[in-house]
Amino acid sequence: MKLSRKLFSVLFLSCLFTVVSSVKAEIVVITNKATKLHGISLDEVGKLYLGQNKSFSTGQRVTVADQVTGSEIRQKFYKKVLNMTEKELSRYWAKRKFTRKFKSPKVISGDLAIKQWVALTQNSLSYIDGKSLDGSVKVLLILP
Amino acid sequence: MKYRIVIPACMLVCMHTSIANAFENFEFSGYMTVMGTYAKLEKKANPAQNTKYDNSFAADQLDFDTRGNTIGFQASAGVTDKMDVTLVLQALGGGNQYDIAAEWAYASYSATDDVTIRLGRFKGPFFMVSEYSTVGYAYPWVTLPHEVYSTNPMTAVTGIDVVYNTELGNWDFLFELYTGSGNHKATAQPTFINSAANAAGPNLSKGATVNFSTDEMVGFNTSIGTRGVTLRAGYFSTSVDIPSFGISSARGNFGGLGLIVDWQDILLYSEYIVRDTSAELVAAFPDQKAWYATLGYRFGDFMPYFTIGGMDEGKDASAYAVKQSSVTLGFRYEVGPTSAIKFEAQQAKTDSVSGSTDKYGLFDDPVRNDKGNIFSASFDLIF
């Protein structure tokens, strides 16, 4: 019993450690702390960023913020979520954003400003580097 | 007395916060195209004439100031989380002399997740690419395929537009219904300008623009797509008045089918349209049908493509209709994440329609040996 409990706690700790370290290394999808949602799927994130969906699964209207074009994190994010390059994304939005039938994400420069905006904005959605994460925002998804 | 002070103070505070919010929700974007064009005819009907192609798109001199040059600036302001207001200021080159115009100005209200309502002056979803016809970066070509897009001189509708957009399994479905009016201008048909009817009647000179207005326009635009393939259909019908010709309540109907395949490295665009107008419009907007197909292949940032296109007289024969077919070779090269350069060489083969022996095609003058070559290059960006 003792041994298994010890083994369990070691396993638990190592699991926790891997989660924490992976958070540190990767991109986290974040929202306002008041959002009544505990997680989000990769598919949902993709549709919100392409303007194809406008609400969380709870029915709340989402305001989406994006990192700056050309930033490394933006390139990684779209590769992971939608398997799209920035050029593909530009062409996608060039056809849509001038009709306003689909709303493109607002652009905010850098993790710090995004965190501040997410902390202040209800039903917000954005993403930052795991290293910048702190208690001011809520994590919905960790991108591997 | 107290109320009198309190109420304006309240209003001021409210106004201040709403203005602050509006600025916070401002979003700017834009597009730009810089273009050079050149048209070469082997043999002109009249060697002294400076022949132009497709409403002054290209002339037989190298031209860097054509109507293809575009600068557009779009500002959108969020009014509430469901409503925003958009204004597009646009300047076109060539005969438009870069006059800045509020091309589009409308409020858009997303009533539900699936329904968006637009009110005001918005881009008409007439054909497949019409809504972003001036955003060169958004499409593969230097300019929209001449045969199809020359048939419709309208760009905007002032009225109301209801867009229903939902998911059907893995397919994205859009259905849009619109109605409205508009004031427009079109360059008079060269086939009419050179005719005896023009000499006897209005006596318009070459390149003259004619104002016309549309009322009671009703149309729909629908598309279904999944990642890689989009199918599109649209139709609209409008009443047309051309005061300078004494035409009122004539009817213009436009229909079109379109397909876009953007699958892996393959790109395919194709469209077929018809213009079907009432008899009064035989000189200004004769019946036409037109089509094109573009096939391209992406080698990384470099995409060569070729387009074949054609136009012919429509349902009712008219001596003012035009007929031509064309083959275009071109390439697009992605310069950066939001800009591209493009080049096109087109050979247009003109033909005559029933009731006429002149082979105009989209040229200002009849072409004697049937062929004209048009070269164009552009730099396009969005921001």
Interface residues (C-beta under 8 A of the other chain):
Chain A: Q52 N53 K54 S55 R61 T63 T69 G70 E86 K87 S90 R91 W93 A94 K95 K97 F98 T99 R100 K101 F102 K103 S104 K106
Chain B: E27 S29 Y31 G72 Q74 S76 D81 K82 D84 T86 V88 Y106 S108 S110 D113 T116 R118 F122 K123 P125 E131 Y132 V135 Y137 A138 Y139 V163 N165 E167 D172 L174 E176 D301 E334 P337 T338 I382
